[in-house]
Amino acid sequence: MKLIIAALSLTCAAAFTPAAPSLIQRSAAAPVAAQTVLFADPNEEEAGLDLDLEEMFDMFDAADKGTDFDKAVKDIKKEKDE
């Protein structure tokens, strides 16, 4: 009886043991370093809007209303100068 229980428990333990990863699986899972080419002109500066928090909310409101982006920027900057 003890022999049957020992054999059964050994069989169950072997059935539920996770398999060791093989060499092929390890190499496939290894991260591959890739270089990305950026197509930006290094001499070109980015022109940002430089908005404060209130101006940002004004831009969000203008976008919700469907206002043209360039027109909204001019209006908001005009309000700031006044």
DSSP file with accessible surface (Angstrom, degrees, kcal/mol):
  #  RESIDUE AA STRUCTURE BP1 BP2  ACC     N-H-->O    O-->H-N    N-H-->O    O-->H-N    TCO  KAPPA ALPHA  PHI   PSI    X-CA   Y-CA   Z-CA
    1    1 A M     >        0   0  168      0, 0.0     4,-2.1     0, 0.0     5,-0.2   0.000 360.0 360.0 360.0 -45.5    0.0    0.0    0.0
    2    2 A K  H  >  +     0   0  188      1,-0.2     4,-2.4     2,-0.2     5,-0.2   0.859 360.0  54.2 -64.1 -35.1    2.8    2.4    0.9
    3    3 A L  H  > S+     0   0  143      2,-0.2     4,-2.3     1,-0.2    -1,-0.2   0.904 108.0  49.0 -66.0 -39.0    4.6    1.5   -2.3
    4    4 A I  H  > S+     0   0  116      2,-0.2     4,-2.5     1,-0.2    -2,-0.2   0.920 112.3  47.8 -68.1 -42.6    1.5    2.4   -4.4
    5    5 A I  H  X S+     0   0   99     -4,-2.1     4,-2.7     2,-0.2     5,-0.2   0.916 112.3  49.8 -65.0 -41.0    1.0    5.7   -2.6
    6    6 A A  H  X S+     0   0   53     -4,-2.4     4,-2.2     2,-0.2    -2,-0.2   0.924 113.0  46.0 -64.9 -42.5    4.7    6.6   -3.1
    7    7 A A  H  X S+     0   0   51     -4,-2.3     4,-2.3     2,-0.2    -2,-0.2   0.910 113.7  49.2 -67.2 -40.6    4.6    5.7   -6.8
    8    8 A L  H  X S+     0   0  111     -4,-2.5     4,-2.4     2,-0.2    -2,-0.2   0.920 112.2  47.2 -65.6 -43.0    1.3    7.7   -7.2
    9    9 A S  H  X S+     0   0   69     -4,-2.7     4,-2.3     2,-0.2    -2,-0.2   0.888 111.9  50.9 -68.3 -35.4    2.7   10.8   -5.5
   10   10 A L  H  X S+     0   0  127     -4,-2.2     4,-2.1    -5,-0.2    -2,-0.2   0.919 111.0  48.7 -66.6 -39.9    5.9   10.6   -7.5
   11   11 A T  H  X S+     0   0   93     -4,-2.3     4,-1.9     2,-0.2    -2,-0.2   0.920 113.0  47.1 -66.2 -43.2    3.9   10.4  -10.7
   12   12 A C  H  X S+     0   0   59     -4,-2.4     4,-1.6     2,-0.2    -2,-0.2   0.899 111.5  51.0 -66.3 -40.1    1.8   13.3   -9.7
   13   13 A A  H  < S+     0   0   56     -4,-2.3     4,-0.5     1,-0.2    -1,-0.2   0.904 111.5  47.4 -65.2 -39.2    4.8   15.4   -8.7
   14   14 A A  H >< S+     0   0   69     -4,-2.1     3,-0.5     1,-0.2    -1,-0.2   0.852 109.4  54.5 -70.4 -32.6    6.5   14.7  -12.0
   15   15 A A  H 3< S+     0   0   74     -4,-1.9    -1,-0.2     1,-0.2    -2,-0.2   0.837 113.0  41.2 -71.2 -31.2    3.4   15.6  -14.0
   16   16 A F  T 3< S+     0   0  176     -4,-1.6    -1,-0.2    -5,-0.1    -2,-0.2   0.366  86.5 110.5-101.3   6.9    3.0   19.0  -12.4
   17   17 A T  S <  S-     0   0   90     -3,-0.5     2,-0.1    -4,-0.5    -3,-0.0  -0.666  73.8-117.9 -80.7 129.0    6.6   20.0  -12.4
   18   18 A P        -     0   0  115      0, 0.0     2,-0.1     0, 0.0    -2,-0.1  -0.406  31.4-110.0 -67.6 144.0    7.3   22.8  -14.9
   19   19 A A        -     0   0   94      1,-0.1     3,-0.0    -2,-0.1     0, 0.0  -0.449  31.7-109.0 -73.7 145.2    9.7   21.9  -17.6
   20   20 A A        -     0   0   88     -2,-0.1     2,-0.1     1,-0.1    -1,-0.1  -0.524  40.2-104.9 -71.6 137.8   13.1   23.6  -17.6
   21   21 A P        -     0   0   68      0, 0.0    -1,-0.1     0, 0.0     2,-0.1  -0.413  36.7-133.2 -66.1 138.2   13.5   26.1  -20.4
   22   22 A S     >  -     0   0   55     -2,-0.1     4,-2.0     1,-0.1     5,-0.2  -0.330  24.5-101.6 -85.1 173.6   15.6   24.9  -23.2
   23   23 A L  H  > S+     0   0  133      1,-0.2     4,-2.1     2,-0.2     5,-0.2   0.884 121.6  55.1 -64.2 -36.0   18.4   26.8  -24.9
   24   24 A I  H  > S+     0   0  134      1,-0.2     4,-1.9     2,-0.2    -1,-0.2   0.929 107.7  48.6 -66.4 -41.9   16.2   27.7  -27.8
   25   25 A Q  H  > S+     0   0  115      1,-0.2     4,-1.8     2,-0.2    -1,-0.2   0.897 110.1  51.8 -66.7 -38.1   13.6   29.3  -25.6
   26   26 A R  H  X S+     0   0  148     -4,-2.0     4,-0.9     1,-0.2    -1,-0.2   0.921 111.0  46.4 -65.9 -41.5   16.1   31.3  -23.7
   27   27 A S  H  < S+     0   0   81     -4,-2.1    -1,-0.2     1,-0.2    -2,-0.2   0.855 112.5  50.7 -72.1 -30.8   17.7   32.8  -26.8
   28   28 A A  H  < S+     0   0   82     -4,-1.9    -1,-0.2     1,-0.2    -2,-0.2   0.836 112.0  47.3 -73.9 -29.3   14.2   33.6  -28.3
   29   29 A A  H  < S+     0   0   83     -4,-1.8    -1,-0.2    -5,-0.2    -2,-0.2   0.605  86.9 108.6 -87.4 -10.9   13.2   35.3  -25.1
   30   30 A A  S  < S-     0   0   47     -4,-0.9     2,-0.1    -3,-0.2    -3,-0.0  -0.426  79.8-107.9 -68.6 136.5   16.4   37.4  -24.8
   31   31 A P        -     0   0  130      0, 0.0     2,-0.6     0, 0.0    -1,-0.1  -0.403  28.1-140.5 -66.4 141.5   15.9   41.0  -25.5
   32   32 A V        -     0   0  129     -2,-0.1     2,-0.5    -3,-0.1     0, 0.0  -0.905  10.5-135.3-106.2 123.4   17.3   42.2  -28.8
   33   33 A A        -     0   0  105     -2,-0.6     2,-0.4     2,-0.0     0, 0.0  -0.654  29.1-178.9 -79.0 125.2   18.9   45.6  -28.8
   34   34 A A        -     0   0   85     -2,-0.5     2,-0.4     2,-0.0    -2,-0.0  -0.979  21.2-135.8-126.9 141.0   17.9   47.5  -31.9
   35   35 A Q        -     0   0  192     -2,-0.4     2,-0.5     2,-0.0    -2,-0.0  -0.796  15.8-147.8 -96.3 137.8   18.9   51.0  -32.9
   36   36 A T        -     0   0  120     -2,-0.4     2,-0.5     2,-0.0    -2,-0.0  -0.888   8.0-139.6-106.6 131.7   16.3   53.4  -34.1
   37   37 A V        -     0   0  104     -2,-0.5     2,-0.5     2,-0.0    -2,-0.0  -0.782  15.1-149.6 -90.8 125.8   17.1   55.9  -36.8
   38   38 A L        -     0   0  143     -2,-0.5     2,-0.7     2,-0.1    -2,-0.0  -0.830   4.4-153.0 -98.0 131.8   15.5   59.3  -36.1
   39   39 A F        +     0   0  194     -2,-0.5     2,-0.4     2,-0.1    -1,-0.1  -0.414  52.4 121.4-100.4  56.8   14.7   61.4  -39.1
   40   40 A A        -     0   0   79     -2,-0.7    -2,-0.1     3,-0.0     3,-0.0  -0.924  67.9-115.6-119.1 145.5   14.9   64.8  -37.5
   41   41 A D    >   -     0   0   88     -2,-0.4     3,-1.3     1,-0.2    -2,-0.1  -0.685  20.6-150.8 -77.4 119.0   17.2   67.6  -38.4
   42   42 A P  T 3  S+     0   0  117      0, 0.0    -1,-0.2     0, 0.0     0, 0.0   0.750  94.4  53.9 -66.7 -19.9   19.5   68.1  -35.5
   43   43 A N  T 3  S+     0   0  142      2,-0.1     2,-0.5    -3,-0.0    -2,-0.0   0.596  88.2  94.9 -88.1 -11.1   19.9   71.9  -36.3
   44   44 A E    <   -     0   0  139     -3,-1.3     2,-0.3     1,-0.0    -4,-0.0  -0.695  66.6-146.2 -87.0 126.6   16.1   72.5  -36.2
   45   45 A E        -     0   0  174     -2,-0.5     2,-0.4     1,-0.0    -2,-0.1  -0.673  18.1-117.6 -89.2 146.7   14.7   73.7  -32.9
   46   46 A E        -     0   0  191     -2,-0.3     2,-0.8     1,-0.0    -1,-0.0  -0.675  20.8-140.7 -82.5 133.4   11.2   72.7  -31.9
   47   47 A A        -     0   0  104     -2,-0.4     2,-0.2     2,-0.0    -1,-0.0  -0.844  24.1-170.6 -96.3 111.1    8.8   75.6  -31.5
   48   48 A G        -     0   0   68     -2,-0.8     0, 0.0     1,-0.1     0, 0.0  -0.542  29.9-127.3 -96.7 166.1    6.7   75.1  -28.5
   49   49 A L        -     0   0   67     -2,-0.2    -1,-0.1     2,-0.1    -2,-0.0   0.771  28.3-152.1 -83.5 -26.2    3.6   77.0  -27.4
   50   50 A D        +     0   0  137      1,-0.2     2,-0.3    -3,-0.0    -2,-0.0   0.966  28.0 176.4  50.7  62.6    4.9   77.7  -23.9
   51   51 A L        -     0   0   34      1,-0.0    -1,-0.2     2,-0.0     2,-0.1  -0.739  25.6-135.2 -98.1 144.0    1.4   78.0  -22.4
   52   52 A D     >  -     0   0   75     -2,-0.3     4,-2.2     1,-0.1     5,-0.2  -0.344  40.7 -90.2 -84.8 179.2    0.7   78.4  -18.7
   53   53 A L  H  > S+     0   0  115      1,-0.2     4,-2.2     2,-0.2     5,-0.2   0.906 126.0  49.8 -62.3 -42.0   -2.1   76.4  -17.0
   54   54 A E  H  > S+     0   0  139      1,-0.2     4,-2.1     2,-0.2    -1,-0.2   0.917 111.1  49.9 -64.5 -40.1   -4.9   78.8  -17.7
   55   55 A E  H  > S+     0   0    9      1,-0.2     4,-2.2     2,-0.2    -1,-0.2   0.867 107.5  55.0 -66.6 -35.4   -3.9   79.0  -21.4
   56   56 A M  H  X S+     0   0   76     -4,-2.2     4,-2.4     2,-0.2    -1,-0.2   0.929 108.0  48.2 -63.0 -43.8   -3.8   75.3  -21.6
   57   57 A F  H  X S+     0   0  111     -4,-2.2     4,-2.6     1,-0.2    -2,-0.2   0.889 109.5  53.4 -64.6 -36.0   -7.4   75.1  -20.4
   58   58 A D  H  X S+     0   0   46     -4,-2.1     4,-2.3     1,-0.2    -1,-0.2   0.901 108.9  49.7 -62.8 -38.6   -8.4   77.7  -22.9
   59   59 A M  H  X S+     0   0   23     -4,-2.2     4,-2.4     2,-0.2    -2,-0.2   0.907 110.0  50.3 -66.1 -40.9   -6.9   75.6  -25.6
   60   60 A F  H  X S+     0   0  118     -4,-2.4     4,-2.3     2,-0.2    -2,-0.2   0.921 111.1  48.9 -63.3 -41.7   -8.8   72.5  -24.4
   61   61 A D  H  X S+     0   0   80     -4,-2.6     4,-1.7     1,-0.2    -2,-0.2   0.911 111.1  49.9 -63.4 -41.1  -12.0   74.5  -24.4
   62   62 A A  H  X>S+     0   0   14     -4,-2.3     5,-2.5     1,-0.2     4,-0.6   0.900 110.4  50.5 -64.3 -38.8  -11.3   75.8  -27.9
   63   63 A A  H ><5S+     0   0   69     -4,-2.4     3,-0.8     1,-0.2    -1,-0.2   0.895 107.8  53.2 -67.0 -38.1  -10.6   72.2  -29.1
   64   64 A D  H 3<5S+     0   0  138     -4,-2.3    -1,-0.2     1,-0.2    -2,-0.2   0.860 109.2  49.3 -63.5 -34.0  -13.9   71.0  -27.6
   65   65 A K  H 3<5S-     0   0  171     -4,-1.7    -1,-0.2    -5,-0.2    -2,-0.2   0.571 116.8-115.6 -81.3 -10.4  -15.7   73.7  -29.5
   66   66 A G  T <<5 +     0   0   64     -3,-0.8    -3,-0.2    -4,-0.6    -2,-0.1   0.694  55.2 164.9  84.7  20.8  -14.0   72.7  -32.7
   67   67 A T      < -     0   0   52     -5,-2.5    -1,-0.2    -6,-0.2     2,-0.1  -0.394  48.1 -94.6 -70.3 146.6  -12.1   76.0  -33.1
   68   68 A D     >  -     0   0   99      1,-0.1     4,-2.5    -2,-0.1     5,-0.2  -0.365  32.2-130.8 -60.3 137.1   -9.3   76.1  -35.6
   69   69 A F  H  > S+     0   0  112      1,-0.2     4,-2.4     2,-0.2     5,-0.2   0.928 104.0  46.4 -60.0 -50.9   -6.0   75.5  -33.8
   70   70 A D  H  > S+     0   0  101      1,-0.2     4,-2.2     2,-0.2    -1,-0.2   0.900 113.6  49.4 -62.6 -39.9   -4.0   78.4  -35.3
   71   71 A K  H  > S+     0   0  111      1,-0.2     4,-2.5     2,-0.2    -1,-0.2   0.919 110.6  50.6 -65.2 -41.3   -6.9   80.8  -34.6
   72   72 A A  H  X S+     0   0    5     -4,-2.5     4,-2.6     2,-0.2     5,-0.2   0.912 109.5  50.3 -64.1 -41.1   -7.2   79.6  -31.0
   73   73 A V  H  X S+     0   0   25     -4,-2.4     4,-2.7     2,-0.2     5,-0.3   0.936 111.5  48.1 -63.4 -45.1   -3.5   80.0  -30.4
   74   74 A K  H  X S+     0   0  150     -4,-2.2     4,-2.2     1,-0.2    -2,-0.2   0.927 113.0  48.4 -61.5 -43.1   -3.6   83.6  -31.8
   75   75 A D  H  X S+     0   0   51     -4,-2.5     4,-2.2     2,-0.2    -2,-0.2   0.916 113.5  46.2 -63.8 -42.5   -6.7   84.4  -29.7
   76   76 A I  H  X S+     0   0   10     -4,-2.6     4,-1.8     1,-0.2    -2,-0.2   0.918 113.9  47.4 -69.5 -41.7   -5.1   83.0  -26.5
   77   77 A K  H  X S+     0   0   56     -4,-2.7     4,-1.8    -5,-0.2    -1,-0.2   0.862 110.7  53.5 -66.8 -34.8   -1.8   84.8  -27.1
   78   78 A K  H  X S+     0   0  115     -4,-2.2     4,-1.2    -5,-0.3    -2,-0.2   0.917 108.0  49.9 -65.0 -41.7   -3.6   88.0  -27.8
   79   79 A E  H  < S+     0   0  113     -4,-2.2    -2,-0.2     1,-0.2    -1,-0.2   0.874 109.0  53.0 -63.5 -35.8   -5.5   87.7  -24.5
   80   80 A K  H  < S+     0   0  106     -4,-1.8    -1,-0.2     1,-0.2    -2,-0.2   0.889 107.3  50.7 -67.6 -39.4   -2.2   87.1  -22.7
   81   81 A D  H  <        0   0  135     -4,-1.8    -1,-0.2    -5,-0.1    -2,-0.2   0.760 360.0 360.0 -70.7 -24.5   -0.7   90.3  -24.2
   82   82 A E     <        0   0  177     -4,-1.2    -3,-0.1    -5,-0.1    -4,-0.0  -0.057 360.0 360.0 -77.9 360.0   -3.6   92.4  -23.1
